[in-house]
Amino acid sequence: MITDALEIIQRGSEEILVISELEKKLKQGRPLRIKAGFDPTAPDLHLGHTILFNKMRQFQDLGHEVVFLIGDFTGLIGDPSGNSVIRPPLTASEVQINAKTYKHQFSKILDARITQLRFNSKWLAKLSASELIGLTACYTVARMLEREDFHQRYHRHQSIALHEFIYPLLQGYDSVVLKTDIELGGSDQKFNLLMGRELQKHFQQVPQVVVMMPLLEGLDGVKKMSKSLNNYIGINEPAAEMFGKIMSISDKLMWRYFELLSLDKTLTDIKRMRKKTEEGENPRHFKVELALEIVQRFHSKIAAKGALEEFERRFKTGAIPTDIKTVTLHIDVEAIPIANLLKQAGLAVSTSEALRSITEGAVKIDAIKIEDRKLMIRSGTTHIYQIGKRRFAEITVLRNTLCIARKQCD
């Protein structure tokens, strides 16, 4: 029983601190209190945010107590995690507006009847000046500067405001107030999550176990899912748009999405599907299963079926076969000319032939005829490309990661 629970908890996780303590807590045979905090920085969430929701749901299914904590107070400060400059704090009205939408959105995954919805302003706003000063005495500036983003900014002589040191302390104090057994968070939150352990020790509580989940890659398969990068799948997007975006991800990325986003497929199921693709089965069949599951979760079974029918109708109209080759192109720039893409993908023997095919109206992208010979295809995209009636390929364009790291390829 403990072994099964550990397998579910470890699924998709990036790091668990400390695994031996987790086993000890599970052996106690009581419902554990699981906390995950969310600052209401935006009213709409994307699939990357739901990784934590899924893990919370798994804990609920295991019989544990889940606390969905909205950081309406800490959101006023702004967590600097991953930022090289001071992040502008939200206004009180912005926090309230964004927070109102969260319950509706997490209820699509969590069992809202047993999910505890808490707001940390209930206790943080009541801290006196002396209590806050006492809290700051629990940690040193030297330890704060061990945090990677603070460390980098300090050595670059960039500003670090005092209130930014307060944020991780307040997040850690949330765990003290809630007497958290396990805290969930993204891998970029490691410092803040461990702060909860430190403060619980200070307040003579048993320290929480930290379960860190990875950041989900966006549609490009490289950078983390983000609205600012336009590589996201919003959970409030129309069913057909959501379905189409999921179908556009690469076959390799599909397996990661299955592991982190699927609630219907077990790890055994995923291994079985992967084996079938290695034996020759078209991975597109499994991608359809993934798209149907996710669309049904955030819309309905009827909407998912309609999205599938629309997707198939669109491709049948364009006479696109279901079994086509997949190609991944790695480029050293942000975008590649359409003619070069068609040549490199093997759909045209030369750029001259590709340009001529465009002029003749024989080139289509996702069944839509294109006429722009100078069209640039951006990295991070996946589409069905077609020349004439018989040449097809599903092409994913990715930016060369080595070039991104060195920033020398433009």
Disulfide bonds with the S-S distance in Angstrom:
Cys403-Cys409 1.90
